[in-house]
Amino acid sequence: MTRPPRRPQRPAGGPRPPRRKPLDPARRAAFDVLQAVSQRDAYANLALPALLSERGITGRDAAFATELTYGTCRVRGLLDAIIGAAAQRSPDAINPVLLDLLRLGSYQLLRTRVDAHAAVSTTVEQAAIEFDSARAGFVNGVLRTISTRDEASWTAELAPDAATDPIGHAAFTRAHPRWIAQAFADALGPAAGELDAVLAGDDERPQVHLAARPGVLTAAELAAAVDGTAGRYSPYAVYLSGGDPGRLPPVRGGQALVQDEGSQLVARACALAPVDGDTGRWLDLCAGPGGKTALLAALAAETGARVTAVEQAPQRAALVAENTRGLDVQVLTADGRDTGLQPGFDRVLVDVPCTGLGALRRRPEARWRRQPADIPVLAKLQRELLSAAITLTRPGGVVLYATCSPHLAETVGVVADALRRNPVTALDTRPLFAPADQLGDGPHVQLWPHRHGTDAMFAAALQVG
């Protein structure tokens, strides 16, 4: 029988190997979520709350973990450029786990008030635990190089020249991929001078908006119940100053929903569109998860109309049913392009799947996950869904096309295609969004976070001939 080799013994009186101190709970949570995002395509805004709850992390530690996680995800491209310069190698050539550690450490150095020594030492210690002393030394060298300068200094060296490439400069300094900054500038058109404000808005924590259910609770009553403030534009909107909206009694009881004010305005616009002889057949063709459906159905109930909601994904269809509980809504699990429904609907809301570029402030990693190649695939689907919506609408009825993206290929491009191919007329959508202003030159509507405090929703009302 062969004996296993004996582990070498430390000579008596010899030096002990250094004791490595693992990351504290807040940093460990952030690091684990960063790895889940980069390696498993997880969503930070879903993964982090679940992890904090599972590990019992609360209070200041939870706030610190949230800042580190979301902040690092948002500015990942900027951090990678600085890491690459400091390491003198491409970030793609760095081990992915080490790269996430470097991102976590460099974010603390450049964007927080964390003591530089603490930011470096905690990251280096974890690198030694994950790998070995050699790679811990690499992390130490990179972070110490980064720590010798502030973000403004690094940006001044690495950003494209503002005079010759203003969009590239804005994209770099505001930590956005250049193609997204270009898409925003194209959508802004003559107002492209607002590009920096748009990009900056993606880094701001969005205010939580609630929607009071019409016929059940007024916005004033909801505001009083949750210590909130009535919204500026939607008659159902209430703004929260903070806290977990899911714990609020009106939300738990179904009298209110968590819903961006821009989405509320879209559902309301569908209900307000001019339709002669409305017979009460309303349709939400892309209903999941059901927030707009719930508001539309509550508005329909005031006139005796009924909403049919179509959602292809079974799990999302179940959410539609949950969010519309107590309302007269028929939920159908089907592809919106082939529903089997009989045409003749008076109003059809088609809030299509999209890149979500209008809601980047809510999804910190999304700006780096999306790629230009996503656009043609989604635009084709959007055109097909809008065509199906038009086919299901009776003559004189209205289709309200909406998307949470300002990209021209997903907005005016899709609508222009529908106008060419179908017997429809574009209505001036702007009055349907009153009292909101600064909506663009029409006939469609484009909301912007920096102007309206909403997601960058696009909407166009089309009347079927």
Solvent accessible surface area in square Angstrom, and as a share of the most:
residue,aa,sasa,rsa
1,M,235,1.05
2,T,128,0.75
3,R,209,0.76
4,P,107,0.67
5,P,130,0.82
6,R,208,0.76
7,R,200,0.73
8,P,122,0.76
9,Q,136,0.61
10,R,106,0.39
11,P,97,0.61
12,A,109,0.85
13,G,83,0.80
14,G,19,0.19
15,P,124,0.78
16,R,183,0.67
17,P,104,0.65
18,P,93,0.59
19,R,232,0.85
20,R,85,0.31
21,K,155,0.66
22,P,83,0.52
23,L,14,0.07
24,D,49,0.25
25,P,81,0.51
26,A,2,0.01
27,R,24,0.09
28,R,70,0.25
29,A,0,0.00
30,A,0,0.00
31,F,0,0.00
32,D,24,0.12
33,V,1,0.01
34,L,8,0.04
35,Q,30,0.13
36,A,6,0.05
37,V,9,0.05
38,S,46,0.29
39,Q,91,0.40
40,R,170,0.62
41,D,96,0.50
42,A,25,0.20
43,Y,108,0.41
44,A,0,0.00
45,N,53,0.27
46,L,123,0.61
47,A,27,0.21
48,L,1,0.01
49,P,67,0.42
50,A,65,0.50
51,L,26,0.13
52,L,22,0.11
53,S,92,0.59
54,E,144,0.64
55,R,106,0.39
56,G,56,0.54
57,I,17,0.08
58,T,101,0.59
59,G,58,0.56
60,R,219,0.80
61,D,71,0.37
62,A,18,0.14
63,A,64,0.49
64,F,53,0.22
65,A,0,0.00
66,T,26,0.15
67,E,68,0.31
68,L,0,0.00
69,T,0,0.00
70,Y,38,0.15
71,G,6,0.06
72,T,1,0.00
73,C,5,0.03
74,R,32,0.12
75,V,2,0.01
76,R,65,0.24
77,G,23,0.22
78,L,4,0.02
79,L,1,0.00
80,D,22,0.11
81,A,34,0.27
82,I,0,0.00
83,I,0,0.00
84,G,11,0.10
85,A,36,0.28
86,A,16,0.12
87,A,15,0.12
88,Q,166,0.74
89,R,117,0.43
90,S,59,0.38
91,P,28,0.18
92,D,140,0.73
93,A,71,0.55
94,I,8,0.04
95,N,56,0.29
96,P,81,0.51
97,V,29,0.16
98,L,6,0.03
99,L,15,0.08
100,D,1,0.01
101,L,0,0.00
102,L,0,0.00
103,R,22,0.08
104,L,1,0.01
105,G,0,0.00
106,S,0,0.00
107,Y,11,0.04
108,Q,1,0.00
109,L,31,0.15
110,L,23,0.12
111,R,85,0.31
112,T,30,0.18
113,R,242,0.88
114,V,35,0.20
115,D,93,0.48
116,A,49,0.38
117,H,124,0.56
118,A,34,0.26
119,A,0,0.00
120,V,5,0.03
121,S,36,0.23
122,T,34,0.20
123,T,1,0.01
124,V,22,0.13
125,E,39,0.17
126,Q,2,0.01
127,A,0,0.00
128,A,12,0.10
129,I,75,0.38
130,E,64,0.29
131,F,55,0.23
132,D,58,0.30
133,S,74,0.48
134,A,82,0.63
135,R,98,0.36
136,A,4,0.03
137,G,41,0.40
138,F,43,0.18
139,V,0,0.00
140,N,45,0.23
141,G,36,0.35
142,V,5,0.03
143,L,0,0.00
144,R,125,0.45
145,T,57,0.33
146,I,0,0.00
147,S,45,0.29
148,T,103,0.60
149,R,83,0.30
150,D,90,0.47
151,E,35,0.16
152,A,72,0.56
153,S,40,0.26
154,W,8,0.03
155,T,15,0.09
156,A,86,0.66
157,E,99,0.44
158,L,52,0.26
159,A,17,0.13
160,P,49,0.31
161,D,83,0.43
162,A,50,0.39
163,A,91,0.71
164,T,117,0.68
165,D,36,0.19
166,P,83,0.52
167,I,36,0.18
168,G,3,0.03
169,H,56,0.25
170,A,13,0.10
171,A,2,0.02
172,F,38,0.16
173,T,37,0.21
174,R,85,0.31
175,A,2,0.01
176,H,7,0.03
177,P,23,0.14
178,R,113,0.41
179,W,54,0.19
180,I,0,0.00
181,A,0,0.00
182,Q,59,0.26
183,A,6,0.05
184,F,3,0.01
185,A,9,0.07
186,D,68,0.35
187,A,26,0.20
188,L,11,0.06
189,G,33,0.32
190,P,144,0.91
191,A,27,0.21
192,A,40,0.31
193,G,80,0.77
194,E,52,0.23
195,L,13,0.06
196,D,63,0.33
197,A,46,0.35
198,V,5,0.03
199,L,0,0.00
200,A,22,0.17
201,G,8,0.08
202,D,6,0.03
203,D,42,0.22
204,E,114,0.51
205,R,186,0.68
206,P,22,0.14
207,Q,86,0.38
208,V,40,0.23
209,H,7,0.03
210,L,0,0.00
211,A,4,0.03
212,A,1,0.01
213,R,32,0.12
214,P,12,0.08
215,G,79,0.76
216,V,84,0.48
217,L,39,0.19
218,T,75,0.44
219,A,13,0.10
220,A,73,0.56
221,E,91,0.41
222,L,0,0.00
223,A,12,0.09
224,A,87,0.68
225,A,68,0.53
226,V,15,0.09
227,D,127,0.66
228,G,22,0.21
229,T,87,0.50
230,A,55,0.43
231,G,19,0.18
232,R,131,0.48
233,Y,24,0.09
234,S,4,0.02
235,P,69,0.43
236,Y,37,0.14
237,A,0,0.00
238,V,0,0.00
239,Y,28,0.11
240,L,9,0.04
241,S,113,0.73
242,G,49,0.47
243,G,68,0.65
244,D,78,0.41
245,P,25,0.15
246,G,40,0.39
247,R,179,0.65
248,L,36,0.18
249,P,99,0.62
250,P,13,0.08
251,V,30,0.17
252,R,186,0.68
253,G,47,0.45
254,G,29,0.28
255,Q,62,0.28
256,A,2,0.01
257,L,33,0.17
258,V,80,0.46
259,Q,13,0.06
260,D,15,0.08
261,E,0,0.00
262,G,0,0.00
263,S,13,0.09
264,Q,0,0.00
265,L,0,0.00
266,V,0,0.00
267,A,0,0.00
268,R,40,0.14
269,A,0,0.00
270,C,1,0.01
271,A,20,0.15
272,L,91,0.45
273,A,1,0.01
274,P,81,0.51
275,V,18,0.10
276,D,128,0.67
277,G,63,0.61
278,D,54,0.28
279,T,100,0.58
280,G,15,0.14
281,R,89,0.32
282,W,6,0.02
283,L,0,0.00
284,D,2,0.01
285,L,2,0.01
286,C,22,0.13
287,A,6,0.04
288,G,12,0.11
289,P,64,0.40
290,G,0,0.00
291,G,18,0.17
292,K,32,0.14
293,T,0,0.00
294,A,1,0.01
295,L,6,0.03
296,L,1,0.00
297,A,4,0.03
298,A,3,0.02
299,L,16,0.08
300,A,1,0.01
301,A,61,0.47
302,E,109,0.49
303,T,102,0.59
304,G,69,0.67
305,A,8,0.06
306,R,116,0.42
307,V,0,0.00
308,T,13,0.07
309,A,0,0.00
310,V,0,0.00
311,E,16,0.07
312,Q,108,0.48
313,A,37,0.29
314,P,98,0.61
315,Q,153,0.68
316,R,102,0.37
317,A,6,0.04
318,A,63,0.49
319,L,85,0.42
320,V,0,0.00
321,A,50,0.39
322,E,89,0.40
323,N,39,0.20
324,T,6,0.03
325,R,169,0.62
326,G,80,0.77
327,L,37,0.18
328,D,84,0.43
329,V,24,0.14
330,Q,77,0.34
331,V,49,0.28
332,L,49,0.25
333,T,73,0.42
334,A,21,0.16
335,D,36,0.19
336,G,7,0.07
337,R,105,0.38
338,D,115,0.59
339,T,21,0.12
340,G,70,0.67
341,L,36,0.18
342,Q,133,0.59
343,P,76,0.48
344,G,21,0.20
345,F,4,0.02
346,D,0,0.00
347,R,20,0.07
348,V,0,0.00
349,L,0,0.00
350,V,0,0.00
351,D,29,0.15
352,V,6,0.03
353,P,62,0.39
354,C,24,0.15
355,T,6,0.03
356,G,12,0.12
357,L,1,0.01
358,G,3,0.03
359,A,2,0.02
360,L,0,0.00
361,R,18,0.07
362,R,69,0.25
363,R,97,0.36
364,P,2,0.01
365,E,5,0.02
366,A,13,0.10
367,R,0,0.00
368,W,37,0.13
369,R,73,0.27
370,R,70,0.26
371,Q,90,0.40
372,P,68,0.43
373,A,77,0.60
374,D,39,0.20
375,I,14,0.07
376,P,87,0.55
377,V,109,0.63
378,L,24,0.12
379,A,6,0.05
380,K,113,0.48
381,L,43,0.21
382,Q,0,0.00
383,R,93,0.34
384,E,57,0.25
385,L,8,0.04
386,L,1,0.00
387,S,46,0.30
388,A,18,0.14
389,A,0,0.00
390,I,8,0.04
391,T,91,0.53
392,L,13,0.07
393,T,8,0.05
394,R,50,0.18
395,P,95,0.60
396,G,26,0.25
397,G,0,0.00
398,V,1,0.01
399,V,0,0.00
400,L,0,0.00
401,Y,0,0.00
402,A,0,0.00
403,T,0,0.00
404,C,23,0.14
405,S,0,0.00
406,P,1,0.01
407,H,34,0.15
408,L,70,0.35
409,A,37,0.29
410,E,0,0.00
411,T,2,0.01
412,V,47,0.27
413,G,35,0.33
414,V,1,0.01
415,V,12,0.07
416,A,41,0.32
417,D,15,0.08
418,A,5,0.04
419,L,67,0.33
420,R,176,0.64
421,R,181,0.66
422,N,32,0.16
423,P,96,0.60
424,V,16,0.09
425,T,85,0.49
426,A,34,0.26
427,L,34,0.17
428,D,65,0.34
429,T,0,0.00
430,R,83,0.30
431,P,85,0.54
432,L,18,0.09
433,F,1,0.00
434,A,48,0.37
435,P,86,0.54
436,A,9,0.07
437,D,86,0.45
438,Q,113,0.50
439,L,11,0.05
440,G,43,0.42
441,D,130,0.67
442,G,17,0.16
443,P,60,0.38
444,H,52,0.23
445,V,0,0.00
446,Q,20,0.09
447,L,0,0.00
448,W,6,0.02
449,P,18,0.11
450,H,58,0.26
451,R,48,0.17
452,H,2,0.01
453,G,30,0.29
454,T,0,0.00
455,D,10,0.05
456,A,3,0.02
457,M,4,0.02
458,F,3,0.01
459,A,0,0.00
460,A,4,0.03
461,A,1,0.01
462,L,0,0.00
463,Q,55,0.24
464,V,11,0.06
465,G,68,0.66
